[in-house]
């Protein structure tokens, strides 16, 4: 996998990072509403929980694990691969 200069620039852009976090926040909010809405349907209710957990995990990974620095994350994976 290679990262083009354009992609690297986009991954470092503060506005795009803020928009991504805001998008995840909206998805987390929506999935929370779906959890409430689907209380009576067991399978769909579990699916709503699964998506909420997925979105919360994505936000945690982006914001906490990688500190919003995906370039460093890709670099870490590359070093592991080469060693």
Secondary structure, DSSP 8 states (H G I E B T S, - for coil): ----HHHHHHHH-HHHHHHHHHHHHHHHHHHHHHHHHTTT-HHHHHHHHHHHHHHHHHHHIIIIISTT-HHHHHHHHHHHHH-
